[in-house]
Amino acid sequence: MSFTARYGPAATGPAVTSDVLALQLARRSVRRFGPRDVTGDELTAIVAAAQSAATSSNLQPWSVVAVRDPDRKKRLAALAGDQAFVAQAPLFLVWVADLGRARRLAQRAGVPLDGADYLESTLVGFVDTALAAQNAVVAAASLGFGSVFVGGLRDHPEKVAAELHLPPHTVAAFGLALGEPDPAEQADVKPRLPQAAVLHHELYDAAAADEHIPAYDATLAAYNTRFGLRGAWTDRVLTRLRGPESLAGRHTLRTTLERLGLPSR
Ligand SMILES: Cc1cc2nc3c(=O)[nH]c(=O)nc-3n(C[C@H](O)[C@H](O)[C@H](O)COP(=O)(O)O)c2cc1C
């Protein structure tokens, strides 16, 4: 288990470890894949892990679409902002926040479902989808697969919905490109903020936490330099969130969700 990869060379780790911890600490986004396919059995195991995640009130408000068809993967890669690795991965999982199943239950029972109109329900859909998908990531890693999330699907949610025949009251929250990591990929475990910047004891202390950011900026800038990239973490955060124009068209998501049947009152 490598604490130094995750937090930089000066970090000292705890005196505990486990196989799961080692797997989780070694996780990184994989964007280049080898030829090994993901078998049907492996997909079944990965989805079982996803379904084993906790889910609010056992609502299970998500679905997942497994895409293997090369042409469909290419179209989704284009919709996700021309991210070629989506098409290169043997398996592309599209994680769907799904209030449609509950809506259909209500329709069949002839009862109202007005609670589904509220932001709380949409949030529950997205939160539970993400919990499930992260379980899938760890399960896939345990089988030797790497993966990368693809939020780029939210650049064009309606076109993605049309491509996958998503029913009303559902939205593709993100994708997950999955496959055997290509060892030639130029990437490594990406360092994270020191725990002192994110972990508070009893009370939140923003000033004390933020003191640790300059050191992380230096660590991440060094990581980026290793891979021919520039900039520290602070620059990245401020650029990514500078204004609506930096959201790759997703600043209209609220109205798009309404059109898809997730009104979020
Ligand atoms: C919800 C979500 C969406 C993401 N979308 C993309 C994406 O569209 N393209 C991409 O290359 N990486 C995407 N990522 C990966 C992040 O860029 C990556 O996790 C982050 O830079 C940290 O690097 P690491 O995963 O290697 O530790 C996404 C991650 C998350 C959690």
The ligand as an SDF file (V2000), in Angstrom:
LIG
                    3D

 31 33  0  0  0  0  0  0  0  0999 V2000
  -17.7260   11.8470  -12.2770 C   0  0  0  0  0  0  0  0  0  0  0  0
  -16.3840   11.8960  -12.9660 C   0  0  0  0  0  0  0  0  0  0  0  0
  -16.3180   12.2490  -14.2920 C   0  0  0  0  0  0  0  0  0  0  0  0
  -15.0900   12.2420  -14.9580 C   0  0  0  0  0  0  0  0  0  0  0  0
  -15.0620   12.5280  -16.2940 N   0  0  0  0  0  0  0  0  0  0  0  0
  -13.9000   12.4040  -16.9870 C   0  0  0  0  0  0  0  0  0  0  0  0
  -13.8890   12.5810  -18.3980 C   0  0  0  0  0  0  0  0  0  0  0  0
  -14.9110   12.8820  -19.0310 O   0  0  0  0  0  0  0  0  0  0  0  0
  -12.7030   12.4040  -19.0400 N   0  0  0  0  0  0  0  0  0  0  0  0
  -11.5620   12.0560  -18.3860 C   0  0  0  0  0  0  0  0  0  0  0  0
  -10.5170   11.8870  -19.0460 O   0  0  0  0  0  0  0  0  0  0  0  0
  -11.5420   11.8780  -17.0460 N   0  0  0  0  0  0  0  0  0  0  0  0
  -12.6900   12.0370  -16.3300 C   0  0  0  0  0  0  0  0  0  0  0  0
  -12.7120   11.8240  -14.9790 N   0  0  0  0  0  0  0  0  0  0  0  0
  -11.4680   11.3920  -14.3020 C   0  0  0  0  0  0  0  0  0  0  0  0
  -10.8450   12.5090  -13.4890 C   0  0  0  0  0  0  0  0  0  0  0  0
  -10.2690   13.4670  -14.3350 O   0  0  0  0  0  0  0  0  0  0  0  0
   -9.8040   11.8770  -12.5590 C   0  0  0  0  0  0  0  0  0  0  0  0
  -10.4480   10.9960  -11.6770 O   0  0  0  0  0  0  0  0  0  0  0  0
   -9.0350   12.9240  -11.7740 C   0  0  0  0  0  0  0  0  0  0  0  0
   -8.2520   13.7440  -12.6040 O   0  0  0  0  0  0  0  0  0  0  0  0
   -8.0980   12.2700  -10.7420 C   0  0  0  0  0  0  0  0  0  0  0  0
   -7.1900   11.4070  -11.3930 O   0  0  0  0  0  0  0  0  0  0  0  0
   -7.1340    9.8520  -11.0250 P   0  0  0  0  0  0  0  0  0  0  0  0
   -8.5040    9.2710  -11.2160 O   0  0  0  0  0  0  0  0  0  0  0  0
   -6.1250    9.2450  -11.9610 O   0  0  0  0  0  0  0  0  0  0  0  0
   -6.7010    9.7750   -9.6020 O   0  0  0  0  0  0  0  0  0  0  0  0
  -13.9010   11.8880  -14.2750 C   0  0  0  0  0  0  0  0  0  0  0  0
  -13.9820   11.5570  -12.9190 C   0  0  0  0  0  0  0  0  0  0  0  0
  -15.1990   11.5600  -12.2720 C   0  0  0  0  0  0  0  0  0  0  0  0
  -15.2530   11.1790  -10.8140 C   0  0  0  0  0  0  0  0  0  0  0  0
  1  2  1  0
  2  3  1  0
  2 30  2  0
  3  4  2  0
  4  5  1  0
  4 28  1  0
  5  6  2  0
  6  7  1  0
  6 13  1  0
  7  8  2  0
  7  9  1  0
  9 10  1  0
 10 11  2  0
 10 12  1  0
 12 13  2  0
 13 14  1  0
 14 15  1  0
 14 28  1  0
 15 16  1  0
 16 17  1  0
 16 18  1  0
 18 19  1  0
 18 20  1  0
 20 21  1  0
 20 22  1  0
 22 23  1  0
 23 24  1  0
 24 25  2  0
 24 26  1  0
 24 27  1  0
 28 29  2  0
 29 30  1  0
 30 31  1  0
M  END
$$$$
